[in-house]
Amino acid sequence: MRSVVLDTETTGMPVTDGHRIIEIGCVELNGRRLTGRHFHVYLQPDREVDEGAIAVHGITNEFLADKPRFREVADEFFEFIKDAQLIIHNAAFDVGFINNEFSLLRQSERADIAQHCSVLDTLLMARERHPGQRNSLDALCKRYGVDNSGRDLHGALLDAEILADVYLAMTGGQTHLSLAGDSELDAGGRAIPTAIRRLPADRRRTLVLRAKDEELAAHAARMAAIEKAAGALPLWVQLEQQAATAGQQDVAEPA
């Protein structure tokens, strides 16, 4: 499935008070992999940005003075998100602003973006999985070990990139396994295991794929982030340390 992780920044809120979008950031996922394609633009909103909003995202009126207006990028933006699954944190906010921008252009066929895209709200997903806990983007980064150290201020493209990592972490895990080609599904949509096809003994080969140095480094960094978020050593490290300590004690004791 093609997905687009999306975020916006605005002049303030709510949209019903005439506030407008000033930044759109999108990154594309295809088959749960980042493709490298993205859409990013700053916009001239034709109104002042609230001081409170500037404190959140740091985007000033002076910076936006020479930026394009939404009508200049509307077609390109629509083509980028059309027919995709939109992944948004607090989707009602962003979708409301996007619909408003198309409505102001009198493009009624685009004024309900949910008619052209499916929408997945990661805030609602997080609330279902972690009831009673904080589920802001920063809180989810800490919970899932996602690095957000560069997020001093909100930014649409940066937040979309971070949300993509959070979404992949939240939805990680195997959902379908076919042991021998295409398998049938049961009433719950789960794969029905089929027989494993084994090669004759004289045709079997063991293929060993060793991790590259950069893959080992990425793994170490990921484990360090998880350890930092959990505030404790992983269980297997604790067990290894206990085993090593026990071994040292065995050596120290006389036979």
C-alpha positions in Angstrom: 0.0 0.0 0.0 1.2 3.5 -0.8 1.1 5.7 2.2 1.9 9.4 2.8 2.9 10.6 6.3 1.7 14.2 6.5 1.9 17.2 8.8 1.1 20.9 8.6 1.9 24.0 10.4 -0.6 26.9 10.6 -1.0 30.5 11.5 -2.9 29.5 14.6 -6.1 27.7 15.5 -8.9 26.9 15.1 -9.5 26.9 11.3 -13.0 28.4 11.9 -11.3 31.7 13.0 -9.8 32.1 9.5 -6.4 30.5 10.2 -4.4 29.1 7.3 -1.8 26.6 6.5 1.8 27.9 6.2 3.8 24.7 5.8 3.0 21.2 4.5 5.4 18.3 4.9 4.9 14.8 3.4 7.0 11.7 3.1 6.0 8.6 1.1 6.0 5.0 2.2 5.5 2.1 -0.1 5.3 -1.4 1.4 6.4 0.0 4.8 9.5 1.4 3.3 10.5 5.1 2.8 10.8 5.7 -0.9 12.8 9.0 -0.6 9.9 10.9 -2.3 8.6 13.9 -0.3 6.5 17.0 -0.7 7.4 20.1 1.2 6.4 23.7 0.9 6.1 26.9 2.9 3.0 29.1 2.1 2.1 32.7 2.2 -1.2 32.7 4.1 -2.4 36.3 3.4 -2.8 36.9 7.1 -0.6 37.4 10.2 0.8 34.4 12.1 -0.2 34.4 15.8 2.6 35.0 18.3 1.6 31.8 20.1 2.0 29.8 16.9 5.4 31.3 16.1 6.5 30.2 19.6 5.6 26.6 18.6 7.0 26.4 15.0 9.3 29.5 14.7 7.9 30.5 11.2 7.6 34.3 11.0 5.6 36.6 8.8 8.8 38.0 7.4 10.0 34.5 6.3 6.6 33.8 4.6 6.4 37.1 2.7 7.8 35.7 -0.6 6.5 32.2 -0.4 3.8 30.8 -2.9 0.2 30.8 -2.0 -1.7 27.5 -1.7 -3.5 27.9 -5.0 0.0 27.8 -6.7 0.8 24.3 -5.3 -2.7 22.9 -4.9 -2.5 20.6 -8.0 0.9 19.3 -7.2 0.0 18.6 -3.6 -3.3 16.9 -4.5 -1.5 14.6 -7.0 1.0 13.6 -4.4 -1.6 12.5 -1.8 -4.3 11.3 -4.1 -5.3 7.6 -3.6 -2.8 7.2 -0.8 -3.3 6.3 2.8 -2.7 9.5 4.8 -0.9 8.9 8.1 -1.4 11.9 10.4 -1.1 12.5 14.1 -4.3 14.2 15.2 -5.8 13.9 11.8 -8.9 16.0 12.4 -6.7 19.1 12.8 -4.7 18.7 9.5 -7.6 17.4 7.4 -9.8 20.3 8.5 -7.2 22.8 7.4 -6.5 21.0 4.1 -10.2 20.8 3.3 -10.5 24.5 4.1 -7.7 25.5 1.7 -9.4 23.6 -1.2 -12.8 25.1 -0.2 -11.3 28.6 -0.4 -10.2 27.8 -4.0 -13.9 26.8 -4.7 -12.6 23.3 -5.5 -15.6 21.5 -4.1 -14.5 18.1 -5.5 -11.4 18.3 -3.4 -12.9 19.9 -0.3 -13.3 16.6 1.4 -9.9 15.0 1.1 -11.2 11.8 2.7 -13.1 11.1 -0.6 -9.7 10.8 -2.3 -7.6 9.2 0.4 -8.0 7.0 3.4 -6.9 8.6 6.7 -5.2 6.8 9.6 -4.9 8.8 12.8 -1.9 7.8 14.8 -3.1 9.7 17.8 -6.3 7.6 18.0 -4.2 4.5 17.4 -1.9 5.4 20.3 -4.8 6.1 22.6 -6.2 2.7 22.0 -2.8 1.0 22.6 -1.8 3.2 25.5 -4.9 4.3 27.4 -4.4 6.8 30.1 -0.9 7.7 29.0 0.6 10.7 27.2 0.4 10.1 23.4 2.0 13.3 22.0 4.5 12.8 19.2 7.4 13.4 21.7 5.9 10.9 24.2 5.6 8.3 21.5 9.2 8.9 20.4 10.4 8.2 23.9 8.2 5.2 24.2 9.3 3.6 21.0 13.0 4.7 21.0 12.7 7.1 18.1 15.3 9.8 17.9 13.7 13.3 18.0 16.7 15.2 19.4 16.5 17.7 16.5 13.0 18.7 17.2 13.5 21.9 19.2 10.6 23.5 17.3 7.7 21.9 15.3 8.3 21.7 11.6 6.0 19.9 9.1 8.6 18.0 7.2 10.6 17.1 10.2 7.5 16.0 12.1 6.4 13.9 9.2 9.7 12.1 9.0 9.6 11.5 12.8 6.0 10.3 12.6 6.9 7.8 9.9 9.5 6.2 12.2 7.0 6.2 15.1 4.3 4.6 12.9 6.6 1.9 11.7 7.6 1.2 15.3 4.0 1.2 16.5 2.9 -1.2 13.7 6.0 -3.4 13.6 5.8 -7.1 13.8 4.9 -9.9 11.4 1.3 -9.8 10.2 1.4 -12.5 7.5 3.6 -15.5 6.8 3.3 -17.8 3.9 5.4 -21.0 4.3 5.0 -22.3 0.8 3.8 -19.8 -1.8 0.4 -18.2 -1.5 -1.8 -19.5 1.3 -5.5 -19.3 2.0 -6.9 -17.1 4.7 -9.2 -18.1 7.5 -12.4 -16.1 8.5 -10.2 -13.8 10.6 -7.9 -12.9 7.7 -5.0 -15.0 9.1 -2.9 -17.2 6.9 -3.6 -20.9 7.1 -0.2 -22.6 7.3 0.7 -24.9 4.4 3.2 -27.7 4.2 6.9 -26.8 4.1 8.5 -27.9 0.9 12.0 -29.2 1.7 14.8 -29.9 -0.8 16.4 -33.3 -1.0 19.5 -33.5 1.3 22.0 -33.4 -1.5 20.5 -30.1 -2.8 20.4 -28.2 0.5 22.8 -25.4 1.0 23.2 -23.2 4.1 23.4 -19.5 3.1 24.9 -17.3 5.7 24.4 -13.5 5.3 26.6 -11.6 7.7 25.6 -8.1 8.8 27.6 -5.2 7.3 29.5 -2.8 9.5 26.9 0.0 8.9 24.1 -2.5 9.7 25.8 -3.5 13.0 26.3 0.2 13.9 22.6 1.0 13.1 21.5 -2.0 15.3 23.7 -0.8 18.2 22.3 2.7 17.9 18.8 1.4 17.9 19.4 -0.8 21.0 21.0 2.2 22.8 17.9 4.3 22.0 15.6 1.5 23.4 17.8 1.2 26.5 17.6 4.9 27.0 13.8 5.0 26.6 13.3 2.0 28.9 15.7 3.3 31.6 17.2 -0.1 32.1 19.5 -2.6 30.4 17.8 -5.2 28.1 16.9 -8.4 29.8 19.3 -10.5 27.8 22.2 -8.1 28.8 21.2 -8.5 32.4 21.2 -12.3 32.1 24.6 -12.3 30.4 26.0 -10.1 33.2 24.6 -12.5 35.8 26.0 -15.5 34.0 29.4 -13.8 33.7 29.4 -12.9 37.4 28.4 -16.5 38.3 31.2 -17.9 36.2 33.7 -15.6 37.9 32.5 -16.8 41.3 32.9 -20.4 40.2 36.5 -19.8 39.1 37.3 -18.0 42.4 35.9 -20.8 44.6 38.4 -23.7 45.4 37.6 -27.1 43.9 
